[in-house]
Amino acid sequence: MEFVKKLHPDPSYPGLLPDIKLATITGRAEALFDGTIKVTAKEAAESIAHEITHVVEYSDPATLGAARDFLRRRWHAGELPEFLQTIYPGHGYLDWEIAIQDDFAKLGGEAYAGKLYFPGVDVEAHRLQWLALLKTNPAQAFSQINATEILTMGMERLIKDPVAFHAEDADYFTTVVSTLQKLTP
């Protein structure tokens, strides 16, 4: 991994985004909780925006809260998360990766947008505890989510085709845009 540069906002303007460290890699793009995004040298613009949006969500509790609130609102009561391996067989998802499908795919997106991250999601016992909590106290279960794919996948759709995004899923489109509008220096 080679660090290309640390991206700093112009000091003469208040910053909307946290400091981001950019690293080039040969593998799969990802964002780290320390503000590093890892991307290939030929990464697509929407993928880079996706990873930057993860950093924004990690660093801003209000942004994470907006994503959690949207996911909870869109969740069909009683719906249990499914393994991404089952939803997308052969795509290389790990055995712990789960998502709430909602209607993301039916509305022009991907079920991946409902992917869940919470402490211990990669450990079966913790996942089972969280699923039990989802059944008995959904508000508390959703409050434990520490990252989402809501804004990241929405950002990708916004970059690829904003008109289609709005036409297919106006609720999701509006959530992404209004969350971006609320970012303040």
Backbone as ProteinMPNN parsed JSONL, in Angstrom:
{"seq_chain_A": "MEFVKKLHPDPSYPGLLPDIKLATITGRAEALFDGTIKVTAKEAAESIAHEITHVVEYSDPATLGAARDFLRRRWHAGELPEFLQTIYPGHGYLDWEIAIQDDFAKLGGEAYAGKLYFPGVDVEAHRLQWLALLKTNPAQAFSQINATEILTMGMERLIKDPVAFHAEDADYFTTVVSTLQKLTP", "coords_chain_A": {"N_chain_A": [[0.856, -1.176, 0.0], [0.587, 2.157, -0.855], [0.863, 5.384, 0.289], [-0.665, 8.061, -1.131], [-1.417, 10.775, -0.785], [-2.281, 13.051, 1.828], [-5.363, 14.397, 2.142], [-6.234, 17.619, 2.643], [-8.545, 20.066, 3.75], [-8.971, 23.33, 2.283], [-7.489, 25.791, 4.169], [-8.602, 28.337, 4.327], [-11.287, 28.086, 4.112], [-14.163, 26.896, 5.869], [-14.225, 23.48, 6.853], [-16.153, 20.877, 5.439], [-15.777, 18.221, 5.251], [-14.045, 15.568, 6.92], [-10.467, 15.22, 7.543], [-8.899, 13.294, 5.084], [-7.101, 10.435, 4.293], [-5.51, 9.177, 1.523], [-4.922, 6.142, -0.026], [-3.25, 4.069, -2.326], [-4.023, 0.893, -3.609], [-3.958, -2.618, -4.516], [-6.094, -4.228, -4.206], [-9.482, -4.633, -3.088], [-11.535, -1.739, -2.797], [-11.797, 0.272, 0.163], [-12.85, 1.852, 3.244], [-11.414, 3.137, 6.192], [-11.784, 3.419, 9.76], [-10.063, 5.374, 10.657], [-10.032, 7.407, 8.85], [-8.78, 6.871, 6.482], [-8.902, 6.14, 3.052], [-8.818, 3.428, 0.89], [-7.982, 2.752, -2.347], [-7.893, 1.583, -5.763], [-5.578, 2.458, -8.401], [-7.042, 2.978, -10.656], [-9.637, 3.42, -9.852], [-13.184, 3.797, -10.012], [-15.017, 6.879, -10.169], [-17.463, 6.976, -8.708], [-17.023, 4.956, -6.869], [-14.898, 5.952, -5.337], [-16.177, 8.191, -4.244], [-18.054, 6.795, -2.736], [-16.404, 5.587, -0.758], [-15.318, 7.883, 0.48], [-17.669, 8.926, 1.513], [-18.225, 7.006, 3.452], [-16.229, 7.711, 5.326], [-17.143, 10.236, 6.085], [-19.557, 9.495, 7.329], [-18.533, 7.91, 9.434], [-17.244, 9.851, 10.935], [-19.089, 11.713, 11.757], [-21.586, 11.92, 13.968], [-24.269, 12.785, 13.569], [-24.712, 12.367, 10.865], [-24.394, 9.583, 10.673], [-26.557, 8.96, 12.308], [-28.711, 9.865, 10.723], [-28.565, 8.058, 8.599], [-29.004, 5.631, 9.959], [-31.613, 6.137, 10.916], [-33.066, 6.298, 8.519], [-32.704, 3.693, 7.528], [-33.986, 2.229, 9.54], [-36.587, 3.231, 9.296], [-37.246, 2.327, 6.766], [-37.156, -0.368, 7.098], [-38.938, -3.361, 7.119], [-41.101, -4.229, 9.552], [-40.406, -7.022, 11.496], [-38.961, -8.222, 9.503], [-36.094, -10.089, 8.91], [-32.545, -9.786, 8.749], [-30.657, -10.905, 5.907], [-28.11, -13.137, 4.713], [-25.537, -11.797, 2.729], [-24.216, -13.507, 1.038], [-26.207, -15.283, 0.36], [-28.075, -13.661, -0.907], [-26.567, -12.641, -3.02], [-25.149, -14.902, -4.525], [-21.907, -16.275, -5.055], [-20.488, -13.876, -5.221], [-18.447, -13.353, -3.499], [-18.879, -12.507, -0.864], [-18.351, -12.343, 2.662], [-18.925, -14.77, 5.307], [-20.257, -13.536, 7.397], [-21.503, -11.25, 6.56], [-24.36, -9.365, 6.455], [-27.638, -8.187, 5.48], [-30.448, -5.993, 5.457], [-32.986, -6.404, 3.277], [-35.096, -4.739, 2.38], [-36.771, -2.759, -0.021], [-34.866, -2.092, -1.791], [-33.629, -3.205, -4.157], [-35.886, -3.589, -5.78], [-36.524, -0.996, -6.255], [-34.693, 0.028, -8.015], [-32.109, -0.051, -6.975], [-29.686, -1.741, -4.947], [-29.713, -4.591, -2.799], [-27.566, -4.573, -1.129], [-27.35, -2.042, -0.075], [-28.685, -2.126, 2.324], [-26.922, -3.274, 4.089], [-25.625, -4.319, 7.24], [-23.744, -3.095, 9.939], [-22.466, -3.61, 13.058], [-21.179, -3.692, 16.413], [-19.379, -6.651, 16.711], [-20.617, -8.013, 14.625], [-19.401, -9.844, 12.989], [-19.145, -12.109, 14.482], [-20.793, -15.01, 15.309], [-22.308, -15.45, 17.721], [-22.664, -12.841, 18.732], [-24.029, -11.713, 16.615], [-26.401, -13.204, 16.695], [-27.392, -12.362, 19.173], [-27.894, -9.679, 18.562], [-29.828, -9.986, 16.568], [-31.885, -11.121, 18.074], [-32.428, -8.958, 19.716], [-33.339, -7.201, 17.767], [-35.804, -8.31, 17.24], [-37.147, -7.936, 19.674], [-36.655, -5.322, 20.621], [-36.48, -3.139, 18.479], [-35.664, -0.409, 18.215], [-33.507, -0.122, 19.982], [-31.792, -2.027, 18.872], [-31.266, -0.902, 16.321], [-29.949, 1.378, 17.187], [-27.467, 0.446, 17.829], [-26.091, 0.097, 15.512], [-23.151, 0.837, 13.823], [-22.172, 1.7, 11.425], [-23.169, 2.146, 8.004], [-24.431, 1.295, 4.722], [-26.084, 2.986, 3.518], [-25.878, 5.843, 2.851], [-23.564, 5.721, 1.316], [-24.116, 3.964, -0.859], [-26.272, 5.344, -1.844], [-24.984, 7.694, -2.605], [-23.444, 6.725, -4.714], [-25.486, 6.106, -6.543], [-26.499, 8.651, -6.916], [-24.391, 9.905, -8.236], [-24.103, 8.293, -10.544], [-26.641, 8.353, -11.93], [-28.653, 10.679, -11.306], [-31.266, 11.502, -11.997], [-32.662, 9.148, -12.679], [-32.371, 7.848, -10.212], [-33.921, 9.494, -8.522], [-36.413, 9.16, -9.757], [-36.865, 6.405, -9.449], [-36.659, 5.891, -6.697], [-37.637, 8.059, -4.812], [-37.796, 8.688, -2.094], [-35.43, 7.637, -0.943], [-33.526, 9.032, -2.474], [-34.126, 11.693, -1.64], [-33.478, 11.485, 1.071], [-30.68, 11.074, 0.967], [-29.773, 13.452, -0.332], [-30.804, 15.449, 1.41], [-29.435, 14.815, 3.75], [-26.799, 15.342, 2.989], [-27.077, 18.099, 2.653], [-27.263, 18.928, 5.243], [-24.771, 18.759, 6.324], [-22.375, 20.536, 8.06], [-19.883, 23.104, 8.49]], "CA_chain_A": [[0.0, 0.0, 0.0], [1.36, 3.377, -0.97], [0.075, 6.58, 0.58], [-0.524, 9.044, -2.189], [-1.402, 12.076, -0.147], [-3.315, 13.35, 2.799], [-6.181, 15.458, 1.582], [-6.616, 18.614, 3.657], [-9.379, 21.143, 3.224], [-8.358, 24.652, 2.172], [-7.637, 26.411, 5.504], [-9.355, 29.585, 4.288], [-12.711, 27.746, 4.109], [-14.504, 25.891, 6.883], [-14.28, 22.157, 6.255], [-17.335, 20.034, 5.567], [-15.321, 16.843, 5.315], [-12.885, 15.339, 7.783], [-9.234, 14.916, 6.82], [-8.946, 11.976, 4.459], [-5.834, 9.932, 3.78], [-5.756, 8.387, 0.333], [-3.903, 5.118, -0.256], [-3.504, 3.227, -3.491], [-3.88, -0.532, -3.319], [-4.292, -3.47, -5.661], [-7.271, -5.024, -3.87], [-10.82, -4.049, -3.045], [-11.62, -0.425, -2.147], [-12.4, 0.274, 1.492], [-12.609, 3.004, 4.106], [-11.07, 2.759, 7.56], [-12.306, 4.351, 10.765], [-9.108, 6.462, 10.906], [-10.131, 8.395, 7.792], [-8.05, 6.43, 5.293], [-9.621, 5.39, 2.031], [-7.923, 2.626, 0.063], [-8.563, 2.582, -3.672], [-6.943, 1.252, -6.814], [-5.179, 3.61, -9.212], [-8.056, 3.208, -11.693], [-10.948, 3.317, -9.205], [-14.254, 4.625, -10.576], [-15.352, 8.054, -9.359], [-18.52, 6.684, -7.744], [-16.45, 4.127, -5.808], [-14.149, 6.863, -4.46], [-17.19, 8.944, -3.497], [-18.601, 5.829, -1.779], [-15.478, 5.447, 0.375], [-15.275, 9.174, 1.18], [-18.923, 9.034, 2.265], [-18.039, 6.207, 4.675], [-15.447, 8.51, 6.283], [-18.045, 11.267, 6.614], [-20.48, 8.842, 8.262], [-17.761, 7.503, 10.614], [-16.76, 10.98, 11.726], [-20.163, 12.635, 12.113], [-22.702, 11.184, 14.562], [-25.561, 13.169, 12.985], [-24.807, 11.713, 9.562], [-24.677, 8.177, 10.977], [-27.926, 8.912, 12.82], [-29.64, 9.997, 9.595], [-28.539, 6.783, 7.867], [-29.697, 4.65, 10.816], [-33.045, 6.463, 10.933], [-33.634, 5.906, 7.23], [-32.734, 2.228, 7.472], [-35.046, 1.768, 10.443], [-37.877, 3.603, 8.721], [-37.503, 1.503, 5.592], [-37.188, -1.763, 7.52], [-40.271, -3.946, 7.285], [-41.153, -4.841, 10.887], [-40.379, -8.483, 11.461], [-37.991, -8.679, 8.508], [-34.775, -10.408, 9.45], [-31.473, -9.649, 7.768], [-30.227, -12.099, 5.184], [-26.693, -13.145, 4.381], [-25.266, -11.319, 1.377], [-23.851, -14.691, 0.243], [-27.459, -15.866, -0.125], [-28.675, -12.695, -1.823], [-25.677, -12.537, -4.182], [-24.246, -16.053, -4.522], [-20.728, -16.216, -5.909], [-19.888, -12.546, -5.29], [-17.323, -13.259, -2.572], [-19.186, -11.932, 0.446], [-17.921, -13.16, 3.8], [-20.049, -15.48, 5.926], [-20.919, -12.724, 8.421], [-22.09, -10.049, 5.983], [-25.819, -9.457, 6.414], [-28.327, -6.965, 5.041], [-31.9, -5.905, 5.398], [-33.218, -6.189, 1.842], [-36.059, -3.676, 2.102], [-37.173, -2.779, -1.428], [-33.806, -1.401, -2.518], [-33.474, -3.754, -5.513], [-37.12, -3.33, -6.536], [-36.576, 0.439, -6.545], [-33.567, 0.406, -8.861], [-30.816, -0.121, -6.302], [-29.161, -3.047, -4.574], [-29.949, -4.991, -1.409], [-26.338, -4.246, -0.388], [-27.57, -0.766, 0.63], [-29.174, -2.438, 3.657], [-25.906, -4.012, 4.859], [-25.573, -3.923, 8.643], [-22.497, -3.139, 10.699], [-22.618, -3.311, 14.478], [-20.09, -4.375, 17.114], [-19.461, -8.103, 16.784], [-21.414, -8.597, 13.542], [-18.665, -10.952, 12.388], [-19.14, -13.232, 15.421], [-22.159, -15.54, 15.279], [-23.013, -15.234, 18.992], [-23.043, -11.423, 18.802], [-25.054, -11.5, 15.585], [-27.64, -13.789, 17.213], [-27.891, -11.45, 20.217], [-28.436, -8.498, 17.907], [-31.076, -10.393, 15.899], [-32.901, -11.271, 19.124], [-32.778, -7.595, 20.108], [-34.133, -6.648, 16.672], [-37.174, -8.824, 17.397], [-37.786, -7.466, 20.902], [-36.484, -3.886, 20.812], [-35.84, -2.646, 17.258], [-35.018, 0.894, 18.394], [-32.194, -0.353, 20.589], [-30.968, -2.748, 17.898], [-30.792, 0.041, 15.31], [-29.023, 2.325, 17.807], [-26.141, -0.183, 17.922], [-25.449, 0.103, 14.194], [-22.062, 1.816, 13.854], [-21.873, 2.112, 10.05], [-24.176, 1.651, 7.072], [-24.179, 1.494, 3.289], [-27.186, 3.812, 3.037], [-25.416, 7.05, 2.164], [-22.54, 5.377, 0.332], [-24.773, 3.441, -2.053], [-27.056, 6.459, -2.362], [-24.049, 8.592, -3.28], [-23.129, 6.102, -6.002], [-26.642, 6.298, -7.436], [-26.585, 10.083, -7.196], [-23.359, 10.217, -9.229], [-24.347, 7.55, -11.793], [-27.823, 8.821, -12.658], [-29.529, 11.278, -10.299], [-32.658, 11.576, -12.452], [-33.225, 7.801, -12.499], [-32.419, 7.6, -8.766], [-35.095, 10.177, -7.994], [-37.624, 8.55, -10.33], [-37.037, 5.038, -8.946], [-36.765, 5.843, -5.234], [-37.583, 9.459, -4.39], [-37.567, 8.721, -0.642], [-34.004, 7.4, -0.736], [-32.863, 10.19, -3.076], [-34.334, 12.838, -0.765], [-32.694, 11.255, 2.292], [-29.26, 11.304, 0.678], [-29.545, 14.875, -0.603], [-31.046, 16.261, 2.614], [-28.343, 14.549, 4.691], [-25.655, 16.127, 2.497], [-27.348, 19.515, 2.898], [-27.144, 19.199, 6.672], [-23.372, 18.794, 6.725], [-21.993, 21.911, 8.342], [-18.489, 23.249, 8.898]], "C_chain_A": [[0.897, 1.232, 0.0], [0.452, 4.561, -0.655], [0.358, 7.618, -0.474], [-0.431, 10.426, -1.578], [-2.482, 12.143, 0.919], [-4.069, 14.549, 2.276], [-6.639, 16.38, 2.702], [-7.537, 19.646, 3.023], [-8.574, 22.441, 3.149], [-8.561, 25.363, 3.508], [-8.43, 27.713, 5.493], [-10.868, 29.353, 4.266], [-12.995, 26.76, 5.241], [-14.676, 24.527, 6.207], [-15.597, 21.443, 6.496], [-16.93, 18.585, 5.766], [-14.161, 16.718, 6.293], [-11.635, 15.167, 6.919], [-9.332, 13.485, 6.303], [-7.557, 11.636, 3.964], [-6.158, 8.982, 2.64], [-4.602, 7.414, 0.131], [-4.259, 4.331, -1.501], [-3.182, 1.784, -3.125], [-4.147, -1.317, -4.599], [-5.561, -4.271, -5.413], [-8.564, -4.239, -3.948], [-10.819, -2.722, -2.28], [-12.259, -0.57, -0.769], [-12.068, 1.57, 2.211], [-12.336, 2.486, 5.503], [-11.578, 3.822, 8.524], [-11.342, 5.499, 11.056], [-9.128, 7.535, 9.816], [-9.35, 8.059, 6.538], [-9.023, 5.772, 4.323], [-8.566, 4.693, 1.174], [-8.627, 2.364, -1.263], [-7.473, 2.183, -4.659], [-6.629, 2.513, -7.621], [-6.226, 3.943, -10.274], [-9.48, 3.104, -11.128], [-11.955, 4.26, -9.858], [-14.596, 5.759, -9.611], [-16.419, 7.738, -8.321], [-18.023, 5.804, -6.603], [-15.647, 4.99, -4.829], [-15.12, 7.695, -3.632], [-17.824, 8.064, -2.425], [-17.707, 5.77, -0.542], [-15.346, 6.749, 1.156], [-16.534, 9.339, 2.034], [-18.889, 8.167, 3.516], [-17.295, 7.032, 5.728], [-16.314, 9.605, 6.893], [-18.973, 10.645, 7.65], [-19.75, 8.446, 9.556], [-17.465, 8.677, 11.53], [-17.86, 11.922, 12.198], [-21.367, 11.869, 12.658], [-24.066, 11.535, 13.965], [-25.766, 12.497, 11.632], [-25.102, 10.234, 9.748], [-26.115, 8.037, 11.473], [-28.959, 9.009, 11.708], [-29.711, 8.694, 8.802], [-29.262, 5.693, 8.657], [-31.207, 4.868, 10.789], [-33.725, 6.04, 9.632], [-33.757, 4.387, 7.141], [-33.843, 1.677, 8.366], [-36.43, 2.074, 9.869], [-38.242, 2.709, 7.544], [-37.617, 0.014, 5.918], [-38.631, -2.217, 7.673], [-40.29, -4.675, 8.624], [-41.251, -6.354, 10.76], [-39.406, -9.048, 10.444], [-36.651, -8.945, 9.188], [-33.728, -10.221, 8.361], [-31.153, -10.993, 7.12], [-28.739, -11.991, 4.905], [-26.513, -12.668, 2.946], [-24.83, -12.464, 0.459], [-25.094, -15.34, -0.362], [-28.11, -14.954, -1.165], [-27.893, -12.636, -3.135], [-24.69, -13.706, -4.194], [-23.074, -15.849, -5.493], [-20.054, -14.859, -6.015], [-18.776, -12.332, -4.263], [-17.614, -12.61, -1.238], [-18.784, -12.901, 1.547], [-19.145, -13.727, 4.515], [-20.749, -14.696, 7.026], [-21.667, -11.539, 7.829], [-23.598, -10.225, 5.777], [-26.422, -8.117, 6.001], [-29.824, -7.116, 5.212], [-32.221, -5.551, 3.95], [-34.129, -5.019, 1.526], [-36.537, -3.85, 0.66], [-36.102, -2.12, -2.29], [-33.685, -1.896, -3.954], [-34.709, -3.469, -6.374], [-37.204, -1.876, -6.982], [-35.311, 0.922, -7.263], [-32.196, 0.32, -8.238], [-30.363, -1.543, -6.062], [-29.467, -3.326, -3.107], [-28.738, -4.67, -0.532], [-26.495, -2.938, 0.395], [-28.042, -0.995, 2.059], [-28.191, -3.212, 4.514], [-25.783, -3.429, 6.26], [-24.18, -4.107, 9.231], [-22.847, -2.776, 12.136], [-21.522, -4.078, 15.193], [-20.337, -5.882, 17.188], [-20.248, -8.764, 15.674], [-20.725, -9.807, 12.919], [-18.556, -12.177, 13.296], [-20.581, -13.727, 15.564], [-22.937, -15.265, 16.565], [-23.499, -13.789, 19.123], [-24.157, -11.119, 17.802], [-26.401, -12.033, 16.067], [-28.241, -12.929, 18.32], [-28.54, -10.223, 19.588], [-29.756, -8.829, 17.218], [-32.205, -10.573, 16.905], [-33.371, -9.89, 19.585], [-33.635, -6.927, 19.029], [-35.594, -7.081, 16.792], [-37.888, -8.199, 18.588], [-37.732, -5.953, 21.102], [-35.767, -3.288, 19.593], [-35.115, -1.312, 17.432], [-33.626, 0.728, 18.982], [-31.263, -1.081, 19.617], [-30.406, -1.774, 16.86], [-29.818, 1.048, 15.903], [-27.611, 1.755, 17.925], [-25.409, -0.219, 16.581], [-24.389, 1.207, 14.183], [-21.572, 2.234, 12.462], [-22.958, 1.523, 9.158], [-23.644, 1.767, 5.644], [-25.257, 2.391, 2.685], [-26.676, 5.014, 2.239], [-24.391, 6.73, 1.09], [-23.162, 4.881, -0.966], [-25.672, 4.513, -2.686], [-26.18, 7.448, -3.12], [-23.662, 8.025, -4.649], [-24.262, 6.322, -6.999], [-26.79, 7.762, -7.829], [-25.577, 10.478, -8.278], [-23.672, 9.555, -10.574], [-25.514, 8.119, -12.594], [-28.831, 9.403, -11.668], [-30.999, 11.324, -10.713], [-33.334, 10.221, -12.277], [-33.356, 7.483, -11.015], [-33.674, 8.239, -8.187], [-36.385, 9.527, -8.485], [-37.905, 7.177, -9.719], [-37.292, 4.982, -7.444], [-36.595, 7.255, -4.67], [-37.293, 9.607, -2.902], [-36.072, 8.593, -0.331], [-33.201, 8.593, -1.266], [-32.937, 11.393, -2.134], [-33.541, 12.701, 0.534], [-31.228, 11.551, 2.062], [-28.997, 12.798, 0.499], [-29.755, 15.712, 0.656], [-29.969, 16.02, 3.669], [-27.097, 15.316, 4.275], [-25.856, 17.614, 2.777], [-27.158, 19.885, 4.357], [-25.703, 19.191, 7.166], [-22.985, 20.243, 6.93], [-20.537, 21.969, 8.778], [-18.366, 23.364, 10.403]], "O_chain_A": [[1.85, 1.32, 0.773], [-0.605, 4.719, -1.265], [1.508, 8.007, -0.681], [0.524, 11.162, -1.825], [-3.456, 11.39, 0.902], [-3.481, 15.595, 2.0], [-7.357, 15.955, 3.608], [-7.326, 20.052, 1.88], [-7.601, 22.614, 3.882], [-9.701, 25.524, 3.942], [-8.888, 28.156, 6.546], [-11.644, 30.301, 4.386], [-12.173, 25.893, 5.538], [-15.218, 24.445, 5.105], [-16.097, 21.407, 7.62], [-17.661, 17.809, 6.383], [-13.385, 17.658, 6.469], [-11.735, 14.989, 5.705], [-9.792, 12.586, 7.007], [-6.91, 12.444, 3.298], [-6.988, 8.085, 2.787], [-3.439, 7.818, 0.118], [-5.416, 3.969, -1.712], [-2.207, 1.499, -2.43], [-4.513, -0.75, -5.629], [-6.056, -4.931, -6.326], [-8.72, -3.32, -4.752], [-10.175, -2.602, -1.238], [-13.135, -1.409, -0.555], [-11.137, 2.287, 1.843], [-12.95, 1.516, 5.948], [-11.776, 4.977, 8.148], [-11.749, 6.503, 11.641], [-8.329, 8.47, 9.855], [-9.266, 8.878, 5.623], [-9.858, 4.957, 4.715], [-7.561, 5.29, 0.788], [-9.732, 1.822, -1.295], [-6.287, 2.414, -4.424], [-7.342, 3.513, -7.525], [-6.286, 5.08, -10.741], [-10.412, 2.741, -11.846], [-11.616, 5.389, -10.213], [-14.479, 5.613, -8.394], [-16.31, 8.175, -7.175], [-18.539, 5.889, -5.488], [-15.714, 4.775, -3.619], [-14.904, 7.882, -2.435], [-18.101, 8.536, -1.322], [-18.188, 5.888, 0.585], [-15.269, 6.718, 2.384], [-16.461, 9.839, 3.157], [-19.459, 8.543, 4.54], [-17.689, 7.048, 6.894], [-16.225, 9.87, 8.092], [-19.158, 11.203, 8.731], [-20.288, 8.625, 10.649], [-17.436, 8.529, 12.751], [-17.587, 12.844, 12.967], [-22.091, 11.234, 11.891], [-24.932, 10.665, 13.866], [-26.883, 12.102, 11.298], [-25.963, 9.683, 9.063], [-26.812, 7.095, 11.096], [-29.973, 8.312, 11.743], [-30.79, 8.276, 8.382], [-30.04, 4.923, 8.093], [-31.981, 3.92, 10.657], [-34.826, 5.49, 9.647], [-34.791, 3.863, 6.726], [-34.557, 0.754, 7.974], [-37.337, 1.246, 9.957], [-39.41, 2.374, 7.349], [-38.115, -0.768, 5.108], [-39.446, -1.53, 8.289], [-39.558, -5.648, 8.802], [-42.073, -6.884, 10.012], [-39.057, -10.227, 10.508], [-36.15, -8.116, 9.948], [-33.996, -10.47, 7.186], [-31.352, -12.057, 7.706], [-28.178, -10.896, 4.864], [-27.249, -13.084, 2.052], [-25.045, -12.406, -0.751], [-25.042, -15.884, -1.465], [-28.63, -15.424, -2.176], [-28.476, -12.588, -4.218], [-23.51, -13.513, -3.901], [-23.238, -15.323, -6.594], [-19.135, -14.695, -6.817], [-18.223, -11.235, -4.173], [-16.687, -12.198, -0.541], [-18.866, -14.118, 1.385], [-20.259, -13.23, 4.351], [-21.762, -15.165, 7.545], [-22.411, -10.876, 8.552], [-24.047, -11.101, 5.037], [-25.804, -7.063, 6.152], [-30.381, -8.21, 5.123], [-31.78, -4.516, 3.45], [-33.952, -4.365, 0.498], [-36.688, -4.976, 0.186], [-36.389, -1.645, -3.388], [-33.642, -1.085, -4.88], [-34.587, -3.146, -7.555], [-37.873, -1.559, -7.966], [-34.915, 2.08, -7.132], [-31.202, 0.594, -8.911], [-30.621, -2.438, -6.867], [-29.478, -2.416, -2.279], [-28.878, -4.513, 0.681], [-25.839, -2.752, 1.42], [-27.822, -0.145, 2.922], [-28.569, -3.753, 5.553], [-25.83, -2.214, 6.45], [-23.533, -5.137, 9.042], [-23.461, -1.739, 12.387], [-20.98, -5.03, 14.633], [-21.379, -6.327, 17.67], [-20.531, -9.959, 15.755], [-21.389, -10.694, 12.383], [-17.941, -13.174, 12.917], [-21.478, -12.954, 15.9], [-24.107, -14.887, 16.506], [-24.618, -13.547, 19.573], [-25.094, -10.376, 18.095], [-27.429, -11.385, 15.87], [-29.461, -12.783, 18.4], [-29.603, -9.78, 20.023], [-30.7, -8.041, 17.277], [-33.351, -10.221, 16.626], [-34.561, -9.677, 19.816], [-34.554, -6.172, 19.347], [-36.505, -6.314, 16.482], [-39.093, -7.955, 18.531], [-38.647, -5.367, 21.68], [-34.581, -2.968, 19.669], [-34.051, -1.113, 16.846], [-32.675, 1.366, 18.531], [-30.072, -0.775, 19.554], [-29.215, -1.811, 16.553], [-28.937, 1.531, 15.193], [-26.656, 2.511, 18.103], [-24.221, -0.538, 16.535], [-24.682, 2.362, 14.492], [-20.649, 3.041, 12.349], [-23.589, 0.526, 9.509], [-22.547, 2.274, 5.41], [-25.328, 2.537, 1.465], [-27.02, 5.169, 1.068], [-24.352, 7.398, 0.056], [-22.781, 5.325, -2.049], [-25.812, 4.577, -3.907], [-26.584, 7.978, -4.155], [-23.565, 8.766, -5.626], [-24.027, 6.68, -8.153], [-27.168, 8.069, -8.96], [-25.885, 11.301, -9.141], [-23.524, 10.181, -11.623], [-25.392, 8.342, -13.799], [-29.755, 8.712, -11.239], [-31.883, 11.197, -9.866], [-34.458, 10.15, -11.781], [-34.359, 6.903, -10.6], [-34.411, 7.594, -7.441], [-37.336, 9.363, -7.72], [-39.064, 6.826, -9.496], [-38.046, 4.133, -6.968], [-35.547, 7.597, -4.124], [-36.618, 10.551, -2.493], [-35.529, 9.365, 0.458], [-32.307, 9.098, -0.588], [-31.923, 12.037, -1.865], [-32.997, 13.683, 1.039], [-30.596, 12.215, 2.884], [-28.085, 13.343, 1.121], [-28.953, 16.602, 0.937], [-29.624, 16.94, 4.41], [-26.409, 15.883, 5.125], [-24.898, 18.315, 3.104], [-26.914, 21.05, 4.67], [-25.439, 19.576, 8.305], [-23.237, 21.085, 6.068], [-20.013, 21.019, 9.358], [-17.257, 23.492, 10.923]]}, "name": "protein", "num_of_chains": 1, "seq": "MEFVKKLHPDPSYPGLLPDIKLATITGRAEALFDGTIKVTAKEAAESIAHEITHVVEYSDPATLGAARDFLRRRWHAGELPEFLQTIYPGHGYLDWEIAIQDDFAKLGGEAYAGKLYFPGVDVEAHRLQWLALLKTNPAQAFSQINATEILTMGMERLIKDPVAFHAEDADYFTTVVSTLQKLTP"}
